[in-house]
Amino acid sequence: MIKQTYVNRYRDQIVFEQNEDTILMSGYNPDYCRYGYPNIYTEAYEAYCYVVFEQPDGVPMSLDKFKEVVHEWRDGTNYIMKLFGPLIVSDMDTIDMFDPSGGPYMSIGTDMSHFGGGLEGVVTHIEMSEKSVLLTVKK
């Protein structure tokens, strides 16, 4: 087992304990945390494609391009967002970002080697409990 302590800007001692492909993170104040959830674009993209296919020679952009374009800021003229944005929902069963007050910010894709002490792997899954976070990593 690898154990590493990270001191955040509020001097909280965040402890990481790694066993193979899981890392238990504790030591933060659970009352002051932000969480993020991934977007689900299925309904919005299907509605967009339906509208585009109704047009002569209509060819929809790819789903990846739709995800990019729907969030572009254009001084209030992003009609893709105005029309289809309300159909985008969050997957409240999946956490993809966790940010305790004072840090460290953790998200899917975080490289744990940045915290030193022999920690390794990239975060692929985040699971919350009452006083700790379980991070699944891929080495």
BAVO-17427 format. One record per residue: residue number from 1; residue in three letters; y, x, z of N, C-alpha, C, O in turn. Coordinates in steps of 0.001 Angstrom, whole numbers. Each point is the difference from the previous one (the first is absolute). Layout:
BAVO-17427
+-----+------+---------+---------+---------+---------+---------+---------+---------+---------+---------+---------+---------+---------+
! seq ! type !    n_yy !    n_xx !    n_zz !   ca_yy !   ca_xx !   ca_zz !    c_yy !    c_xx !    c_zz !    o_yy !    o_xx !    o_zz !
+-----+------+---------+---------+---------+---------+---------+---------+---------+---------+---------+---------+---------+---------+
! NUM !  Ala !       Y !       X !       Z !       Y !       X !       Z !       Y !       X !       Z !       Y !       X !       Z !
...
+-----+------+---------+---------+---------+---------+---------+---------+---------+---------+---------+---------+---------+---------+
END
This chain:
BAVO-17427
+-----+------+---------+---------+---------+---------+---------+---------+---------+---------+---------+---------+---------+---------+
! seq ! type !    n_yy !    n_xx !    n_zz !   ca_yy !   ca_xx !   ca_zz !    c_yy !    c_xx !    c_zz !    o_yy !    o_xx !    o_zz !
+-----+------+---------+---------+---------+---------+---------+---------+---------+---------+---------+---------+---------+---------+
!   1 !  Met !   -1179 !     837 !       0 !    1179 !    -837 !       0 !    1244 !     883 !       0 !      63 !    1018 !     690 !
!   2 !  Ile !     922 !   -1434 !   -1482 !    1286 !     695 !     -73 !    1027 !    -873 !     709 !      53 !   -1209 !    -221 !
!   3 !  Lys !     761 !    1825 !    1074 !    1036 !    -730 !     719 !    1333 !     708 !    -234 !     113 !    1211 !     191 !
!   4 !  Gln !     900 !   -1984 !    -608 !    1318 !     548 !    -285 !    1055 !    -923 !     593 !    -106 !   -1222 !    -112 !
!   5 !  Thr !    1127 !    1804 !     746 !    1098 !    -780 !     561 !    1247 !     202 !    -850 !     348 !    1121 !    -371 !
!   6 !  Tyr !     310 !   -2226 !      76 !    1236 !      -6 !    -779 !    1077 !    -612 !     898 !    -202 !   -1083 !     549 !
!   7 !  Val !    1331 !    1755 !    -393 !    1097 !    -513 !     813 !    1053 !    -574 !    -946 !     563 !     713 !    -831 !
!   8 !  Asn !    -305 !   -2029 !     974 !     964 !    -630 !    -899 !    1430 !     175 !     516 !     214 !     654 !    1021 !
!   9 !  Arg !     755 !   -1229 !   -1714 !    1402 !     236 !     351 !     409 !    -620 !    1335 !    1045 !     354 !     545 !
!  10 !  Tyr !   -1856 !   -1278 !      -6 !     275 !    -551 !    1335 !    -831 !     697 !    1073 !     -58 !    -441 !    1148 !
!  11 !  Arg !    -578 !    1530 !   -1543 !    -829 !     824 !     867 !   -1289 !    -699 !     463 !    -619 !     404 !     984 !
!  12 !  Asp !     230 !   -1452 !   -1711 !   -1316 !    -592 !     239 !   -1042 !     992 !    -484 !     179 !     632 !   -1041 !
!  13 !  Gln !   -1246 !    -493 !    1776 !   -1073 !     897 !    -415 !   -1082 !    -822 !    -691 !    -791 !    -697 !     637 !
!  14 !  Ile !     787 !     804 !   -1945 !    -973 !    -720 !    -818 !   -1232 !     896 !    -128 !      98 !    1148 !    -434 !
!  15 !  Val !   -1249 !   -1683 !     815 !   -1234 !     782 !     -18 !    -883 !    -476 !   -1152 !    -264 !   -1193 !    -147 !
!  16 !  Phe !    -186 !    2150 !    -666 !    -938 !    -256 !   -1090 !   -1336 !     620 !     398 !     -53 !    1177 !     356 !
!  17 !  Glu !   -1017 !   -1950 !    -411 !   -1345 !     504 !     269 !    -865 !    -295 !   -1221 !    -264 !   -1159 !    -318 !
!  18 !  Gln !    -177 !    2224 !    -370 !    -771 !    -175 !   -1231 !   -1475 !     255 !     232 !    -392 !    1024 !     560 !
!  19 !  Asn !    -420 !   -1979 !   -1003 !   -1454 !     122 !     -60 !    -402 !    -289 !   -1435 !       9 !   -1155 !    -423 !
!  20 !  Glu !    -358 !    2181 !    -324 !    -393 !    -137 !   -1407 !    1053 !    -744 !    -814 !    1075 !     542 !    -260 !
!  21 !  Asp !   -1374 !   -1797 !    -152 !     914 !    -719 !    -889 !     838 !   -1065 !     704 !     538 !    -894 !    -652 !
!  22 !  Thr !    -422 !     982 !    1973 !     878 !    -910 !     736 !     908 !     791 !     939 !    -392 !    1033 !     542 !
!  23 !  Ile !    1607 !   -1536 !    -364 !     957 !     610 !     914 !     555 !   -1106 !     886 !     539 !    -990 !    -493 !
!  24 !  Leu !    -675 !    1164 !    1799 !     562 !    -934 !     965 !    1383 !     505 !     386 !     153 !    1143 !     431 !
!  25 !  Met !     854 !   -1999 !    -586 !    1386 !     358 !     303 !     443 !    -828 !    1198 !    -112 !   -1225 !     -18 !
!  26 !  Ser !     619 !    1891 !    1067 !     457 !    -705 !    1193 !    1231 !     707 !     561 !     366 !    1083 !    -456 !
!  27 !  Gly !     273 !   -1709 !    1453 !    1137 !     625 !     656 !    1352 !    -568 !    -408 !    1025 !     437 !     522 !
!  28 !  Tyr !    -995 !   -1384 !   -1427 !    1244 !    -627 !    -434 !     210 !   -1284 !     817 !    -923 !    -481 !     658 !
!  29 !  Asn !    2126 !     -60 !    -706 !     288 !   -1255 !     694 !    -291 !   -1155 !    -962 !     732 !    -179 !    -973 !
!  30 !  Pro !   -1786 !    -610 !    1223 !    -366 !   -1064 !    -938 !    1029 !   -1135 !     -91 !     -60 !    -818 !    -918 !
!  31 !  Asp !     998 !     769 !    1863 !    1029 !   -1050 !     -48 !    1069 !     280 !   -1047 !     756 !    -901 !    -366 !
!  32 !  Tyr !    -683 !    2125 !    -117 !    1048 !     386 !    -946 !    -603 !     649 !   -1242 !     112 !    1210 !    -201 !
!  33 !  Cys !    -746 !   -2022 !    -617 !    -651 !     498 !   -1215 !     293 !    -930 !   -1174 !     189 !   -1205 !     171 !
!  34 !  Arg !    -155 !    1790 !   -1360 !      91 !    -782 !   -1234 !   -1345 !     107 !    -712 !    -710 !     998 !     118 !
!  35 !  Tyr !     384 !   -2048 !    -856 !   -1234 !     -29 !    -767 !     328 !    -419 !   -1429 !     954 !    -743 !    -229 !
!  36 !  Gly !   -1727 !    1211 !    -708 !     177 !    -397 !   -1391 !   -1305 !    -507 !    -565 !   -1083 !     428 !     401 !
!  37 !  Tyr !    1205 !   -1345 !   -1335 !   -1163 !    -638 !    -617 !     152 !      82 !   -1515 !    1108 !    -160 !    -512 !
!  38 !  Pro !   -2191 !     403 !    -211 !     112 !     112 !   -1453 !     283 !   -1357 !    -650 !    -384 !   -1048 !     519 !
!  39 !  Asn !    1055 !    1094 !   -1653 !     284 !   -1221 !    -749 !   -1208 !    -410 !    -831 !    -784 !     835 !    -451 !
!  40 !  Ile !     658 !   -2145 !     264 !   -1003 !    -571 !    -906 !     777 !    -599 !   -1174 !     792 !    -926 !     180 !
!  41 !  Tyr !   -1016 !    1445 !   -1351 !     752 !    -390 !   -1188 !    -753 !    -976 !    -899 !     545 !    -424 !   -1019 !
!  42 !  Thr !   -1764 !      57 !    1356 !    -868 !    -770 !    -890 !     666 !   -1260 !    -540 !      75 !    -181 !   -1215 !
!  43 !  Glu !     408 !    -687 !    2088 !     568 !   -1277 !    -431 !    1275 !     208 !    -825 !     217 !    -683 !   -1001 !
!  44 !  Ala !     618 !    1626 !    1428 !    1245 !     270 !    -722 !    -293 !     542 !   -1397 !     622 !    -420 !    -975 !
!  45 !  Tyr !   -1563 !    1347 !     879 !    -313 !     596 !   -1301 !    -654 !   -1018 !    -926 !     288 !     -17 !   -1197 !
!  46 !  Glu !   -1159 !    -826 !    1730 !    -629 !   -1030 !    -824 !    1046 !    -973 !    -543 !     -68 !    -399 !   -1162 !
!  47 !  Ala !    1036 !      17 !    1999 !    1067 !    -904 !    -445 !     851 !     677 !   -1073 !     359 !    -628 !    -997 !
!  48 !  Tyr !     -42 !    1892 !    1197 !     767 !     771 !    -988 !    -750 !      36 !   -1339 !     589 !    -263 !   -1048 !
!  49 !  Cys !   -1871 !     585 !    1084 !    -790 !      77 !   -1233 !     -49 !   -1353 !    -702 !      72 !     -68 !   -1227 !
!  50 !  Tyr !    -194 !    -990 !    1988 !     -31 !   -1339 !    -587 !    1290 !    -263 !    -775 !     -44 !    -496 !   -1126 !
!  51 !  Val !    1183 !     823 !    1718 !    1295 !    -206 !    -659 !     111 !     871 !   -1250 !     453 !    -469 !   -1044 !
!  52 !  Val !    -858 !    1718 !    1143 !     101 !     914 !   -1142 !    -904 !    -448 !   -1142 !     408 !      41 !   -1160 !
!  53 !  Phe !   -1629 !    -468 !    1470 !    -935 !    -418 !   -1047 !     453 !   -1283 !    -695 !    -461 !    -292 !   -1103 !
!  54 !  Glu !    1341 !    -468 !    1717 !     548 !   -1202 !    -621 !    1040 !     334 !   -1072 !     366 !    -864 !    -796 !
!  55 !  Gln !     105 !    2089 !     771 !    1021 !     442 !    -960 !    -687 !     515 !   -1269 !   -1082 !     583 !      67 !
!  56 !  Pro !    1718 !    -802 !   -1225 !    -562 !     580 !   -1230 !     -55 !    1528 !     144 !     970 !     617 !     441 !
!  57 !  Asp !   -2066 !     -31 !    -801 !    -202 !    1454 !      83 !     151 !     523 !    1426 !     332 !    1170 !     195 !
!  58 !  Gly !    -569 !   -2009 !     792 !     145 !     418 !    1402 !   -1099 !     948 !     433 !   -1186 !    -321 !     -83 !
!  59 !  Val !    1590 !    1482 !     541 !    -941 !    1001 !     515 !     496 !     403 !    1390 !    1071 !     595 !     120 !
!  60 !  Pro !   -1826 !    -908 !     921 !     475 !     323 !    1348 !    -110 !    1489 !     307 !    -836 !     716 !    -551 !
!  61 !  Met !    1713 !    -277 !    1455 !    -109 !    1380 !     479 !   -1242 !     107 !     890 !    -532 !   -1014 !     452 !
!  62 !  Ser !      83 !    2219 !    -206 !   -1169 !     216 !     856 !     333 !    -400 !    1438 !    1169 !    -117 !     365 !
!  63 !  Leu !   -2186 !     -87 !     429 !     204 !    -333 !    1412 !     773 !    1108 !     707 !     900 !    -289 !     789 !
!  64 !  Asp !   -1231 !    1544 !   -1055 !     726 !    1113 !     638 !    1476 !     -11 !    -374 !     858 !     220 !     854 !
!  65 !  Lys !    -559 !    -474 !   -2121 !    1394 !     -60 !    -437 !     695 !   -1210 !     635 !    1162 !      97 !     394 !
!  66 !  Phe !   -1854 !   -1225 !    -291 !     551 !   -1195 !     643 !     378 !     304 !    1446 !    1076 !    -392 !     452 !
!  67 !  Lys !   -1950 !    1086 !     281 !     275 !     361 !    1394 !    1269 !     844 !     112 !     763 !    -134 !     956 !
!  68 !  Glu !    -551 !     987 !   -1924 !    1196 !     860 !     -17 !    1251 !    -815 !    -342 !    1007 !      68 !     704 !
!  69 !  Val !   -1084 !    -824 !   -1770 !    1163 !    -735 !    -511 !     455 !   -1103 !     954 !    1198 !    -236 !     154 !
!  70 !  Val !   -2148 !    -433 !     482 !     360 !   -1131 !     860 !     855 !     443 !    1192 !     720 !    -814 !     578 !
!  71 !  His !    -793 !    2078 !    -212 !     761 !     506 !    1148 !    1244 !     808 !    -399 !     699 !     514 !     874 !
!  72 !  Glu !    -416 !    -394 !   -2158 !    1180 !     758 !    -427 !    1271 !    -732 !     411 !      65 !   -1227 !     -69 !
!  73 !  Trp !     933 !    1973 !     490 !    1287 !    -585 !     351 !     914 !      84 !   -1209 !     210 !    1078 !    -556 !
!  74 !  Arg !     332 !   -2216 !     152 !     866 !     -44 !   -1182 !    1242 !    -843 !     278 !     328 !    -880 !    -796 !
!  75 !  Asp !     351 !    1120 !    1875 !    1229 !    -744 !     325 !    -208 !   -1512 !     -52 !     846 !    -731 !    -517 !
!  76 !  Gly !   -1947 !     276 !    1041 !    -253 !   -1434 !      76 !    -484 !    -646 !   -1280 !     -54 !   -1228 !     -74 !
!  77 !  Thr !    -298 !    2003 !    -936 !    -440 !    -588 !   -1267 !   -1464 !     267 !    -300 !    -393 !     -23 !   -1167 !
!  78 !  Asn !    -413 !     272 !    2163 !   -1427 !     213 !    -225 !    -680 !   -1369 !     -77 !    -439 !    -552 !    1009 !
!  79 !  Tyr !     363 !      21 !   -2226 !    -559 !   -1341 !    -183 !   -1500 !     -33 !     248 !    -541 !   -1043 !     368 !
!  80 !  Ile !    -131 !    2156 !    -563 !   -1428 !      63 !     325 !    -169 !    -279 !    1500 !    -857 !    -791 !     392 !
!  81 !  Met !    1678 !    1444 !     445 !     -73 !    -224 !    1439 !     408 !   -1435 !     349 !    -654 !    -654 !     813 !
!  82 !  Lys !    1724 !     173 !   -1422 !     460 !   -1358 !     319 !   -1069 !   -1045 !    -317 !    -188 !    -950 !     760 !
!  83 !  Leu !    -508 !    1126 !   -1879 !    -998 !    -982 !    -408 !   -1338 !     162 !     705 !    -617 !    -988 !     399 !
!  84 !  Phe !     165 !    2232 !    -244 !   -1366 !     229 !     462 !     -99 !     626 !    1390 !   -1068 !     -20 !     613 !
!  85 !  Gly !    2167 !     573 !    -115 !       0 !     607 !    1330 !    -478 !    -913 !    1111 !    -749 !     446 !     870 !
!  86 !  Pro !    1162 !   -1730 !    -865 !    -466 !    -888 !    1071 !   -1519 !    -204 !      20 !    -544 !    -492 !     988 !
!  87 !  Leu !    -135 !     864 !   -2067 !   -1458 !    -141 !     -53 !    -728 !    1231 !     542 !   -1223 !     -11 !     136 !
!  88 !  Ile !    1969 !    1062 !     171 !    -593 !    1212 !     568 !    -119 !    -205 !    1505 !     976 !    -346 !     665 !
!  89 !  Val !   -2166 !     560 !    -139 !    -250 !    -182 !    1434 !    -542 !    1295 !     598 !    -439 !     891 !    -728 !
!  90 !  Ser !     472 !    -794 !    2042 !    -534 !    1170 !     697 !   -1419 !    -271 !     475 !    -325 !   -1109 !     424 !
!  91 !  Asp !    -508 !    2129 !    -498 !   -1369 !     -70 !     514 !      53 !     305 !    1497 !     -87 !    1159 !     406 !
!  92 !  Met !     227 !   -2192 !     402 !     183 !     172 !    1443 !   -1280 !     442 !     713 !      24 !     233 !    1209 !
!  93 !  Asp !   -1133 !    -115 !   -1930 !   -1246 !     488 !     583 !    -162 !    1506 !    -164 !    -939 !     588 !     535 !
!  94 !  Thr !    1855 !      36 !   -1277 !     -91 !    1429 !    -281 !    1299 !     689 !     395 !    1075 !    -390 !    -455 !
!  95 !  Ile !   -1171 !    1406 !    1296 !    1173 !     780 !     384 !      15 !    1256 !    -863 !    -989 !     731 !     -57 !
!  96 !  Asp !    2121 !    -478 !    -620 !      81 !    1223 !    -799 !    1110 !     938 !     471 !     233 !    1047 !    -604 !
!  97 !  Met !     465 !   -1435 !    1706 !    1058 !     837 !     563 !     145 !    -326 !    1476 !     -50 !   -1160 !     409 !
!  98 !  Phe !     230 !    2213 !     381 !     191 !    -134 !    1440 !    1072 !     997 !     407 !     -89 !    1182 !    -332 !
!  99 !  Asp !    1109 !   -1657 !    1055 !    1119 !     868 !     356 !     449 !    -260 !    1438 !     820 !    -887 !     240 !
! 100 !  Pro !   -1352 !    1657 !     725 !     481 !    -155 !    1366 !    1426 !     529 !     122 !     372 !     951 !    -688 !
! 101 !  Ser !     414 !   -1554 !    1546 !    1373 !     457 !     202 !     -15 !    1472 !     379 !    -703 !     403 !     926 !
! 102 !  Gly !    1479 !     395 !   -1641 !      37 !    1435 !     241 !    -966 !     780 !    -858 !      59 !    1229 !     -47 !
! 103 !  Gly !    -964 !   -1941 !    -643 !    -961 !     645 !    -892 !   -1321 !     267 !     688 !    -151 !    -227 !    1201 !
! 104 !  Pro !    -792 !     706 !   -1968 !      63 !     321 !   -1414 !    -330 !   -1199 !    -885 !    -831 !    -837 !     353 !
! 105 !  Tyr !    1487 !     768 !   -1497 !    -268 !   -1019 !   -1015 !   -1355 !     303 !    -612 !    -239 !    1119 !    -454 !
! 106 !  Met !    -650 !   -2104 !     435 !   -1348 !     170 !    -552 !    -215 !   -1066 !   -1062 !     358 !   -1160 !     202 !
! 107 !  Ser !    -937 !    1544 !   -1327 !    -314 !    -984 !   -1032 !   -1250 !     437 !    -753 !    -463 !    1132 !     132 !
! 108 !  Ile !     -68 !   -2053 !    -918 !   -1110 !     360 !    -867 !     501 !    1147 !    -884 !    1066 !     -96 !    -608 !
! 109 !  Gly !   -1831 !    1162 !     545 !     398 !    1163 !    -800 !     601 !    1134 !     816 !     237 !    1079 !    -543 !
! 110 !  Thr !      22 !   -1294 !    1850 !     551 !    1066 !     835 !   -1009 !    1142 !     117 !   -1171 !    -233 !     299 !
! 111 !  Asp !    1618 !    1449 !    -530 !    -830 !    1193 !     126 !      79 !     467 !    1450 !    1054 !     454 !     447 !
! 112 !  Met !   -2144 !    -559 !     282 !     -18 !     302 !    1427 !     139 !    1488 !     306 !     290 !     365 !    1139 !
! 113 !  Ser !    -489 !     496 !   -2127 !     146 !    1440 !     245 !    1448 !     352 !     343 !     251 !    1060 !     574 !
! 114 !  His !     708 !   -1930 !    -916 !    1406 !     251 !     330 !     243 !      28 !    1510 !    1016 !     524 !     456 !
! 115 !  Phe !   -1933 !   -1079 !     309 !     150 !     -19 !    1453 !    -625 !    1215 !     668 !      83 !     153 !    1219 !
! 116 !  Gly !    -716 !     720 !   -2018 !    -536 !    1262 !     518 !   -1206 !    -169 !     903 !    -605 !   -1070 !      64 !
! 117 !  Gly !     271 !    2134 !     623 !   -1088 !     -17 !     971 !   -1378 !    -201 !    -577 !    -939 !    -289 !     742 !
! 118 !  Gly !     788 !     435 !   -2046 !   -1304 !    -171 !    -626 !    -289 !   -1414 !    -467 !   -1074 !    -263 !    -540 !
! 119 !  Leu !    2018 !    -658 !     739 !    -204 !   -1347 !    -519 !     -98 !      70 !   -1517 !     707 !     783 !    -635 !
! 120 !  Glu !   -1575 !   -1592 !      56 !    -136 !      18 !   -1447 !    -380 !   -1369 !    -532 !    -562 !    -837 !     706 !
! 121 !  Gly !     887 !     639 !   -1967 !    -329 !   -1236 !    -687 !    1240 !    -804 !    -333 !    1073 !     203 !     568 !
! 122 !  Val !   -1251 !   -1119 !   -1504 !    1063 !    -898 !    -437 !    -359 !   -1400 !     483 !   -1136 !    -446 !    -165 !
! 123 !  Val !    2103 !    -245 !     761 !    -245 !   -1326 !     573 !    -355 !    -993 !   -1105 !     720 !    -138 !    -989 !
! 124 !  Thr !   -1857 !    -554 !    1182 !    -449 !   -1019 !    -958 !     -36 !   -1394 !     610 !     -62 !    -991 !    -728 !
! 125 !  His !     101 !     900 !    2061 !     -82 !   -1301 !     680 !     672 !     119 !    1365 !    -123 !    1025 !     671 !
! 126 !  Ile !     837 !   -2082 !    -262 !     666 !     -36 !    1303 !    -468 !   -1250 !     738 !      65 !   -1112 !    -525 !
! 127 !  Glu !    -536 !    1316 !    1746 !    -468 !   -1118 !     823 !     662 !      75 !    1369 !     -22 !    1044 !     652 !
! 128 !  Met !     603 !   -2144 !    -223 !     736 !     -39 !    1264 !    -870 !    -546 !    1127 !    -847 !    -869 !    -205 !
! 129 !  Ser !    1083 !    1408 !    1404 !    -503 !    -625 !    1218 !    1210 !    -120 !     923 !    1120 !     311 !    -405 !
! 130 !  Glu !   -1332 !    -753 !    1623 !    1147 !    -261 !     878 !     803 !    1248 !     345 !    1225 !     -71 !     100 !
! 131 !  Lys !   -1888 !    1219 !      86 !     728 !    1203 !     418 !    -289 !    1226 !    -845 !     371 !    1115 !     368 !
! 132 !  Ser !   -1033 !   -1316 !   -1501 !    -297 !    1139 !    -854 !    -132 !    -456 !   -1450 !     -67 !   -1190 !    -306 !
! 133 !  Val !      34 !    2187 !    -565 !    -171 !    -236 !   -1429 !   -1193 !     822 !    -445 !    -114 !    1174 !     353 !
! 134 !  Leu !    -776 !   -1781 !   -1125 !   -1124 !     727 !    -554 !     283 !     227 !   -1483 !     132 !    -946 !    -777 !
! 135 !  Leu !     -45 !    2211 !     409 !     256 !     388 !   -1387 !   -1296 !     478 !    -628 !    -676 !     865 !     556 !
! 136 !  Thr !     326 !   -1412 !   -1698 !   -1147 !     505 !    -757 !     567 !     945 !   -1041 !     975 !    -324 !    -678 !
! 137 !  Val !   -1591 !    1502 !     551 !     495 !    1004 !    -940 !   -1092 !     426 !    -968 !   -1194 !    -103 !     282 !
! 138 !  Lys !    1641 !     580 !   -1422 !    -907 !     587 !    -985 !     352 !    1463 !    -119 !    1149 !     345 !    -274 !
! 139 !  Lys !   -2126 !     519 !     476 !     233 !    1447 !     -63 !    -145 !     506 !   -1416 !     161 !    1195 !    -248 !
+-----+------+---------+---------+---------+---------+---------+---------+---------+---------+---------+---------+---------+---------+
END
